[in-house]
Amino acid sequence: MDDTVVMHDSATRWRIDLRVLLAFGAIYVLWGGTFLAIRIAVLQIPPFFTAGVRFFTAGILLHAFMRLRGEARLSLIEWRNTAIIGLCMFVLTYGPLFWAEQYVSSSITSVIEASLPITTITLEVFVFRTQRMRWRALAGVLLGFVGIVLLLVNNGDQKLAVIPCLVILAAGIAWSFGAVLSGRLALPRSRPLTAGTEMMLGGAVLLALSASTGELRPLPHVTLSAGLALTYLIVCGSLIAYTAYVWLLGRTSATRVASHAYINPLVAVGLGYFLAGEVITARTVAAAALVVGSVFLILSRGPSRRT
């Protein structure tokens, strides 16, 4: 009997470990792969429409699923607050990012996007004053800043679209602003319901923006590769990976889960190089190393939020 119990406990631990491993694999690899998927999609499908379809579809599915599971409907204040966060984190972040990836490789985009914890801690310290700047965070911010400057300053080793890169950087600031605000506003208790609602509202605005700018006149020809890329963004990037992220937050430390912030760019750079033939220069590698190192210093100070 005792041996049976021990074997049962071991099997249970193995199942839990396997699920954790798969969940980390999802947020590491699937989120890392979204940069290349965006690049493939927006070269054929208008950027605002692509982003709108991705987030509205994923958001409405996640919102409906959580409501069917018994989550309470949102109050008027919660609707207002999720709309504000959705505007910052999806419209003002992903609208510009999808536009910019028409001109910037997925590898470069992923390195710039890895600076999100840098802009977040800067806003928390200097704007909202909810954190004190400690030496590790300060070192991380400075290191990340050097990495971004190294990436953007042209020395002739590659032709870099600087304005789209700056747009991506500004979009990251909008994400960080929304991330900080999300800790200060009244939102639904359920993380998945909150994220689904934010994606749904943000996606609706992006679709309206697409219609108002005439993106679909004339209707674009969507190839199989672009359709598969958009499907990947909806299913793998916004549904599977985010569900894994939320599941992990309930079972391990937020700091450990936030490690995706310095794994995603490594995955994105590798996929861009091996699958899309993107050119990876020594400057890109050095900038990526500095930014990833800065994120490690910042995230090692405590929990980090990511939706």
C-alpha positions as CSV (number, residue, x, y, z in Angstrom):
1,M,0.0,0.0,0.0
2,D,2.8,2.4,0.9
3,D,4.6,1.7,-2.3
4,T,1.4,2.3,-4.2
5,V,1.0,5.7,-2.6
6,V,4.6,6.7,-3.3
7,M,4.2,5.7,-6.9
8,H,1.0,7.6,-7.2
9,D,2.6,10.7,-5.7
10,S,5.5,10.4,-8.0
11,A,3.2,10.1,-11.0
12,T,1.3,13.2,-9.8
13,R,4.5,15.2,-9.4
14,W,5.5,14.2,-12.9
15,R,2.2,15.3,-14.4
16,I,2.5,18.7,-12.7
17,D,6.1,19.1,-13.8
18,L,5.2,18.2,-17.4
19,R,2.3,20.7,-17.5
20,V,4.6,23.4,-16.1
21,L,7.2,22.6,-18.7
22,L,4.6,22.8,-21.5
23,A,3.3,26.1,-20.2
24,F,6.7,27.6,-20.1
25,G,7.4,26.3,-23.5
26,A,4.2,28.0,-24.7
27,I,5.1,31.5,-23.4
28,Y,8.8,31.1,-24.4
29,V,8.4,29.7,-27.9
30,L,4.8,30.7,-29.0
31,W,5.2,34.3,-27.9
32,G,8.7,34.4,-29.4
33,G,7.2,33.2,-32.7
34,T,4.6,36.0,-32.9
35,F,7.2,38.5,-34.1
36,L,7.8,36.5,-37.3
37,A,4.1,35.7,-37.7
38,I,3.3,39.5,-37.6
39,R,6.0,40.2,-40.2
40,I,4.6,37.5,-42.5
41,A,1.0,38.7,-42.1
42,V,1.5,42.5,-42.5
43,L,3.5,42.1,-45.7
44,Q,0.2,41.0,-47.3
45,I,-2.6,42.0,-45.1
46,P,-3.1,45.7,-43.9
47,P,-1.6,46.1,-40.4
48,F,-4.5,47.6,-38.5
49,F,-6.9,45.0,-40.0
50,T,-4.4,42.2,-39.1
51,A,-4.1,43.5,-35.5
52,G,-7.8,44.1,-35.2
53,V,-8.8,40.6,-36.4
54,R,-6.2,39.0,-34.1
55,F,-7.3,40.7,-30.9
56,F,-11.0,41.0,-31.5
57,T,-11.3,37.3,-32.4
58,A,-9.2,36.1,-29.5
59,G,-10.7,38.6,-27.1
60,I,-14.3,37.8,-27.8
61,L,-13.7,34.0,-27.6
62,L,-11.9,34.4,-24.2
63,H,-14.5,36.8,-22.9
64,A,-17.3,34.5,-23.9
65,F,-15.6,31.4,-22.5
66,M,-15.0,33.0,-19.1
67,R,-18.6,34.3,-18.9
68,L,-19.9,30.8,-19.7
69,R,-17.7,29.5,-16.9
70,G,-19.7,31.7,-14.5
71,E,-17.6,34.8,-14.2
72,A,-19.6,37.9,-13.2
73,R,-20.5,40.5,-15.8
74,L,-18.4,43.7,-15.7
75,S,-19.7,46.8,-14.0
76,L,-19.7,50.1,-15.8
77,I,-16.5,51.2,-14.1
78,E,-14.8,48.0,-15.0
79,W,-15.9,48.4,-18.7
80,R,-14.5,51.9,-18.6
81,N,-11.2,50.8,-17.1
82,T,-10.7,47.8,-19.4
83,A,-11.4,50.1,-22.3
84,I,-8.7,52.5,-21.2
85,I,-6.2,49.6,-20.7
86,G,-7.2,48.1,-24.0
87,L,-6.6,51.4,-25.7
88,C,-3.1,51.7,-24.3
89,M,-2.0,48.0,-24.5
90,F,-3.6,47.0,-27.8
91,V,-4.6,50.0,-29.9
92,L,-1.6,52.3,-29.1
93,T,0.8,49.4,-28.8
94,Y,0.0,46.8,-31.4
95,G,-1.4,49.2,-34.1
96,P,1.9,51.0,-34.5
97,L,3.9,47.8,-34.0
98,F,2.0,45.9,-36.8
99,W,2.5,49.0,-39.0
100,A,6.2,49.2,-38.3
101,E,6.9,45.5,-39.0
102,Q,6.2,46.2,-42.7
103,Y,9.6,48.0,-42.7
104,V,11.5,46.3,-39.8
105,S,12.5,42.7,-39.5
106,S,11.0,40.5,-36.8
107,S,14.5,40.1,-35.2
108,I,15.0,43.9,-34.7
109,T,11.4,44.3,-33.5
110,S,11.8,41.6,-30.9
111,V,14.9,43.3,-29.5
112,I,13.2,46.7,-29.2
113,E,10.1,45.1,-27.7
114,A,12.4,43.4,-25.1
115,S,12.8,46.9,-23.6
116,L,9.3,46.9,-22.2
117,P,10.4,46.2,-18.6
118,I,12.9,49.1,-19.0
119,T,10.2,51.6,-19.9
120,T,7.8,50.1,-17.2
121,I,10.3,50.6,-14.4
122,T,11.1,54.1,-15.6
123,L,7.4,55.1,-15.5
124,E,6.9,53.5,-12.1
125,V,9.9,55.5,-10.7
126,F,9.7,58.9,-12.4
127,V,6.0,59.3,-13.4
128,F,3.8,57.3,-11.0
129,R,6.4,57.2,-8.2
130,T,5.2,53.7,-7.1
131,Q,8.8,52.3,-7.0
132,R,12.2,53.4,-5.8
133,M,15.1,53.2,-8.2
134,R,17.5,50.6,-6.8
135,W,21.0,50.0,-8.1
136,R,20.1,46.8,-10.0
137,A,17.1,48.5,-11.7
138,L,19.2,51.6,-12.5
139,A,22.0,49.4,-14.0
140,G,19.4,47.6,-16.0
141,V,17.8,50.8,-17.4
142,L,21.2,52.2,-18.4
143,L,22.3,48.9,-19.9
144,G,19.1,48.6,-21.9
145,F,19.4,52.2,-23.1
146,V,22.9,51.6,-24.4
147,G,21.6,48.5,-26.2
148,I,18.8,50.4,-27.9
149,V,21.1,53.2,-28.9
150,L,23.6,50.7,-30.3
151,L,20.8,49.2,-32.4
152,L,19.5,52.4,-33.8
153,V,22.7,54.3,-34.5
154,N,23.7,53.4,-38.1
155,N,27.3,52.5,-38.7
156,G,26.8,51.2,-42.2
157,D,26.6,47.4,-41.4
158,Q,22.9,47.3,-42.3
159,K,20.1,49.6,-43.6
160,L,17.8,50.2,-40.7
161,A,14.4,52.0,-40.9
162,V,14.9,54.3,-37.9
163,I,11.5,55.9,-37.9
164,P,9.6,52.6,-37.7
165,C,12.0,51.5,-35.0
166,L,11.2,54.6,-33.0
167,V,7.5,53.9,-33.6
168,I,8.0,50.5,-32.0
169,L,9.8,52.0,-29.1
170,A,7.0,54.6,-28.6
171,A,4.4,51.8,-28.8
172,G,6.3,49.9,-26.1
173,I,5.9,53.0,-23.8
174,A,2.2,52.9,-24.4
175,W,2.2,49.2,-23.3
176,S,4.2,50.1,-20.2
177,F,1.8,52.9,-19.4
178,G,-1.1,50.6,-19.7
179,A,0.6,47.9,-17.6
180,V,1.3,50.4,-14.8
181,L,-2.3,51.7,-15.0
182,S,-3.7,48.2,-14.7
183,G,-2.4,48.0,-11.2
184,R,-4.1,51.2,-10.2
185,L,-7.6,50.8,-11.8
186,A,-10.5,48.7,-10.7
187,L,-10.6,45.7,-13.0
188,P,-12.5,42.4,-13.0
189,R,-11.0,39.9,-10.5
190,S,-10.5,37.2,-13.2
191,R,-7.3,37.8,-15.2
192,P,-8.5,35.9,-18.2
193,L,-11.8,37.8,-18.3
194,T,-10.0,41.1,-18.0
195,A,-7.5,40.2,-20.8
196,G,-10.3,38.9,-23.0
197,T,-12.3,42.1,-22.5
198,E,-9.3,44.3,-23.2
199,M,-8.4,42.4,-26.3
200,M,-12.0,42.5,-27.5
201,L,-12.4,46.3,-27.0
202,G,-8.9,47.1,-28.4
203,G,-9.5,44.8,-31.4
204,A,-12.8,46.5,-32.2
205,V,-11.1,49.9,-32.2
206,L,-8.3,48.6,-34.4
207,L,-11.0,47.3,-36.9
208,A,-12.7,50.6,-36.9
209,L,-9.4,52.3,-37.5
210,S,-8.7,50.0,-40.4
211,A,-12.1,50.8,-41.9
212,S,-11.7,54.6,-41.4
213,T,-8.3,54.6,-43.1
214,G,-9.5,52.6,-46.1
215,E,-7.1,49.7,-45.6
216,L,-9.4,47.3,-47.3
217,R,-9.9,49.2,-50.5
218,P,-9.2,47.3,-52.6
219,L,-9.5,44.0,-50.8
220,P,-6.0,42.5,-50.3
221,H,-5.1,39.1,-51.8
222,V,-4.4,36.8,-48.8
223,T,-2.0,34.0,-49.5
224,L,-1.9,30.7,-47.5
225,S,1.2,31.9,-45.6
226,A,-0.4,35.1,-44.5
227,G,-3.6,33.3,-43.5
228,L,-1.6,30.8,-41.4
229,A,0.4,33.5,-39.8
230,L,-2.8,35.3,-38.7
231,T,-4.3,32.1,-37.4
232,Y,-1.1,31.5,-35.4
233,L,-1.4,34.9,-33.9
234,I,-4.9,34.3,-32.8
235,V,-4.7,30.7,-31.6
236,C,-1.1,30.4,-30.4
237,G,-0.2,33.9,-29.5
238,S,-3.3,35.2,-27.9
239,L,-5.2,32.1,-26.7
240,I,-2.8,29.3,-25.9
241,A,0.2,31.3,-24.8
242,Y,-1.8,33.7,-22.7
243,T,-3.8,30.9,-21.1
244,A,-0.5,29.2,-20.2
245,Y,0.8,32.5,-18.8
246,V,-2.2,33.0,-16.5
247,W,-2.1,29.3,-15.4
248,L,1.6,29.7,-14.5
249,L,1.0,32.9,-12.5
250,G,-1.3,30.8,-10.2
251,R,1.4,28.1,-9.6
252,T,4.8,29.8,-9.6
253,S,6.3,33.1,-8.8
254,A,5.6,36.1,-11.1
255,T,9.4,36.7,-11.4
256,R,9.9,33.2,-12.8
257,V,7.0,33.6,-15.3
258,A,8.4,37.0,-16.4
259,S,11.5,35.3,-17.6
260,H,9.7,35.1,-21.0
261,A,10.7,38.8,-21.5
262,Y,14.4,37.8,-22.0
263,I,13.7,34.5,-23.8
264,N,11.2,35.7,-26.4
265,P,13.7,37.9,-28.3
266,L,16.2,35.1,-28.4
267,V,13.6,32.8,-29.9
268,A,12.4,35.5,-32.3
269,V,16.0,36.3,-33.5
270,G,16.6,32.5,-34.1
271,L,13.3,32.0,-36.0
272,G,13.9,35.1,-38.1
273,Y,17.4,33.8,-39.1
274,F,16.6,30.2,-39.7
275,L,13.1,30.4,-41.1
276,A,12.9,33.8,-42.8
277,G,16.5,34.4,-43.8
278,E,16.8,37.6,-41.9
279,V,20.2,39.1,-41.7
280,I,21.7,39.1,-38.1
281,T,24.6,41.4,-37.7
282,A,27.2,41.6,-34.9
283,R,25.5,44.9,-33.9
284,T,22.1,43.2,-33.6
285,V,23.6,40.4,-31.5
286,A,25.5,42.9,-29.2
287,A,22.3,45.1,-28.8
288,A,20.2,42.0,-28.0
289,A,22.7,40.9,-25.4
290,L,22.7,44.3,-23.7
291,V,18.9,44.5,-23.7
292,V,18.4,41.0,-22.5
293,G,21.0,41.5,-19.8
294,S,19.2,44.7,-18.7
295,V,15.8,43.0,-18.5
296,F,17.4,40.2,-16.4
297,L,18.7,42.9,-13.9
298,I,15.3,44.6,-13.8
299,L,13.2,41.5,-13.5
300,S,15.4,39.9,-10.8
301,R,14.3,42.7,-8.5
302,G,10.8,41.4,-8.1
303,P,7.5,40.5,-9.9
304,S,6.6,41.9,-13.3
305,R,3.2,42.2,-15.0
306,R,2.5,41.2,-18.6
307,T,-0.8,40.7,-20.3
